[in-house]
């Protein structure tokens, strides 16, 4: 097995069990490790630091499997890690109101680069690292053995794989291919999901608890759902008694699915308005037409995947939050989110506060929101806390 020696004084983050070793921290490589192979990582002085998966093309040159010298990285090791992730979900989601959840959340479940989402009887797997790619067949076999799904579908069709030197790929891996539209439930609300072509692995599962919270704020009134995707927040709004919901998304396919989700829940389509438009222009149009709303949701895509893009992203977040504050009725409530890794909670709050100031409104934060418990955050991997939400009430 190849051995990676770390530069002097660069072992600190490893001793704190951070799962990534960057290329710049490496002194030398002894041997010729191939893509995804297990390597031993040692300090400059030769002391054992950990076992990891080698990725020769990536800035993240090694992702750690373990910091324990007696571990063997093999099928049994992976089995224990998968079982630990599954039993955590059983503990967290022990009711029948929901049958879609994230089963494995990559680094945060000590399986760096592996995402597994469970939708009713199907699993969707996304492989984001060379190490998981190396163990792909074993992992699929273990998922089958531990969970007995009807089918496992791969959605490794994301561009970040390039950073690991991996091609994009998707397709059925085991059992039945999921139907074009699968019906699933979240907090007793029903949704059609398209596991094959839908965004992410089919649904934004991480917002489950926030949607529940959101519905408790609905007291009749009008709702504006920006970046609506398949209208999950709109379904909750109507179910909780909203008078009208305007849903905006640039994707026509998303809004087509969205309309079917309203019908699936036997909710009134005549209370729905749809806009397939860029939110940045749509909000200006609503302002110019003097529209106003009791509750607004802003749930945009990742504007800043990394901190290098934070400044540009900050301007975009400020723009939509400022417009949203202007469109709120007196006493109205804004649910505003950022899932950008490059924008931390403190900066996000500052952006929203600047937006309120420039919009000329007084607002208070009445709740801080984050991702659901099936997207845990490892204490040694704070980057795992990516979803930030604020509930702001105009006072
Ligand atoms: N709120 C959704 C998830 C939103 S994901 C839910 O609860 O499921 C972000 C959505 O924004 C995607 O559906 C994407 O199609 C849409 N989108 C991205 N950029 C956009 C833009 N500039 N204007 C409008 N929609 C956009």
Boltz pocket constraint, residues with backbone or C-beta under 6 A from the ligand:
constraints:
  - pocket:
      binder: B
      contacts: [[A, 199], [A, 203], [A, 204], [A, 207], [A, 226], [A, 227], [A, 228], [A, 229], [A, 230], [A, 231], [A, 232], [A, 233], [A, 248], [A, 249], [A, 250], [A, 251], [A, 254], [A, 277], [A, 278], [A, 279], [A, 280], [A, 299], [A, 300], [A, 301]]
      max_distance: 6.0
